[in-house]
Amino acid sequence: MSYTIGYQAKNQKAVLATEAATANQAVAIVAELQKTADEIKFIRSPQEGEMGIEMLLLLAKEEAEEMPQRM
């Protein structure tokens, strides 16, 4: 499932967006953006629609549980 994260950079008026292929990648991007961006404006996916960070974390956890375990 793909994710789009919209954010506003510090001292900028424009809302920028970046893409992530998985929920885990989206969580990593959000964590980095929270350090450098002024505000996360939205997180959305075609399947889930708009969501908050808490829902993204839940989806990332479910995604990790569905991934085959390496031995």
C-alpha positions as CSV (number, residue, x, y, z in Angstrom):
1,M,0.0,0.0,0.0
2,S,1.4,3.4,-0.9
3,Y,1.3,6.5,1.4
4,T,1.5,10.2,0.7
5,I,2.8,12.5,3.5
6,G,2.1,16.2,3.2
7,Y,4.1,18.6,5.2
8,Q,5.0,22.2,5.5
9,A,8.7,23.1,5.8
10,K,9.8,25.6,8.3
11,N,9.6,29.2,7.0
12,Q,7.7,28.0,3.9
13,K,4.0,28.6,2.9
14,A,3.8,25.8,0.4
15,V,2.7,22.3,1.4
16,L,5.1,19.7,0.0
17,A,4.4,16.0,-0.3
18,T,6.5,12.8,-0.4
19,E,5.6,9.2,-1.1
20,A,6.3,6.0,0.7
21,A,5.8,2.5,-0.6
22,T,5.0,0.9,2.8
23,A,3.6,1.9,6.2
24,N,7.0,1.3,7.8
25,Q,8.7,3.6,5.3
26,A,6.0,6.2,5.9
27,V,6.6,6.0,9.7
28,A,10.3,6.6,9.1
29,I,9.6,9.6,6.9
30,V,7.2,11.1,9.4
31,A,9.8,10.7,12.2
32,E,12.4,12.6,10.1
33,L,9.9,15.2,9.0
34,Q,8.9,15.8,12.7
35,K,12.5,16.8,13.3
36,T,12.8,19.2,10.4
37,A,9.4,20.2,9.1
38,D,7.1,22.7,10.7
39,E,4.0,20.5,10.5
40,I,2.7,17.3,9.1
41,K,-0.4,18.4,7.1
42,F,-1.7,15.0,6.1
43,I,-1.1,11.3,5.7
44,R,-3.2,9.4,3.2
45,S,-3.3,6.2,1.2
46,P,-5.6,5.2,-1.7
47,Q,-6.9,2.3,0.3
48,E,-7.3,4.0,3.8
49,G,-7.9,7.7,2.9
50,E,-6.7,10.4,5.3
51,M,-5.3,9.2,8.6
52,G,-3.4,10.4,11.6
53,I,0.0,9.3,12.8
54,E,-1.6,6.8,15.3
55,M,-3.4,5.0,12.5
56,L,-0.2,4.9,10.4
57,L,1.7,3.3,13.4
58,L,-1.1,0.7,13.7
59,L,-0.9,-0.1,10.0
60,A,2.9,-0.3,10.2
61,K,2.6,-2.8,13.1
62,E,0.1,-4.9,11.1
63,E,2.4,-4.8,8.0
64,A,5.4,-6.0,10.1
65,E,3.3,-8.9,11.5
66,E,2.3,-9.9,7.9
67,M,5.9,-9.9,6.6
68,P,7.5,-13.3,6.5
69,Q,10.0,-13.8,9.3
70,R,13.6,-14.3,8.3
71,M,15.5,-17.2,9.8
